[in-house]
Amino acid sequence: MLYDNPDAFLICAFKHDNALCDPEPDATAPRQYACQTDCGNTVRTDGHARGMRE
């Protein structure tokens, strides 16, 4: 499942083992507003890139 975080200009393709958002041990979703830009779950679209540049 993908989780959009427009404030961070990214989408999270959540995998608990890769998550840097410090999810609870049994979490099945990210802590959406604790995104880390260097997380392995991060996905960005062209629209995200444009938003980051602006």
C-alpha positions as CSV (number, residue, x, y, z in Angstrom):
1,M,0.0,0.0,0.0
2,L,1.2,3.5,-0.8
3,Y,0.8,6.4,1.6
4,D,0.9,10.0,0.3
5,N,2.5,12.7,2.4
6,P,2.1,16.0,0.4
7,D,3.8,18.0,3.1
8,A,7.0,16.0,2.6
9,F,6.7,15.8,-1.2
10,L,6.8,12.0,-1.1
11,I,4.9,8.8,-1.2
12,C,5.7,6.0,1.3
13,A,5.8,2.4,-0.1
14,F,5.7,1.2,3.5
15,K,7.8,-1.8,4.5
16,H,8.2,-2.0,8.3
17,D,11.8,-3.3,8.1
18,N,13.0,-0.2,6.1
19,A,11.0,2.4,7.9
20,L,12.8,5.3,9.5
21,C,9.7,6.9,10.9
22,D,9.9,4.8,14.0
23,P,6.7,2.8,13.6
24,E,5.3,0.7,16.4
25,P,6.6,-2.9,16.4
26,D,3.3,-4.2,15.0
27,A,2.5,-1.2,12.7
28,T,1.1,-1.9,9.3
29,A,1.3,1.8,8.2
30,P,3.9,4.5,8.6
31,R,3.9,7.3,11.0
32,Q,3.0,9.5,8.1
33,Y,4.1,12.8,9.4
34,A,7.5,11.5,10.7
35,C,8.9,10.8,7.2
36,Q,12.6,10.9,6.8
37,T,13.9,11.9,3.4
38,D,16.6,9.2,3.3
39,C,14.2,6.3,4.1
40,G,14.2,3.3,1.7
41,N,10.4,3.4,1.5
42,T,10.4,6.9,-0.1
43,V,9.0,7.2,-3.6
44,R,8.8,10.6,-5.5
45,T,6.9,11.5,-8.6
46,D,7.8,14.3,-11.1
47,G,5.2,16.4,-9.4
48,H,7.0,15.9,-6.0
49,A,10.3,17.0,-7.6
50,R,8.7,20.1,-9.1
51,G,7.2,21.0,-5.7
52,M,10.5,20.6,-4.0
53,R,12.2,22.9,-6.5
54,E,9.6,25.6,-6.1
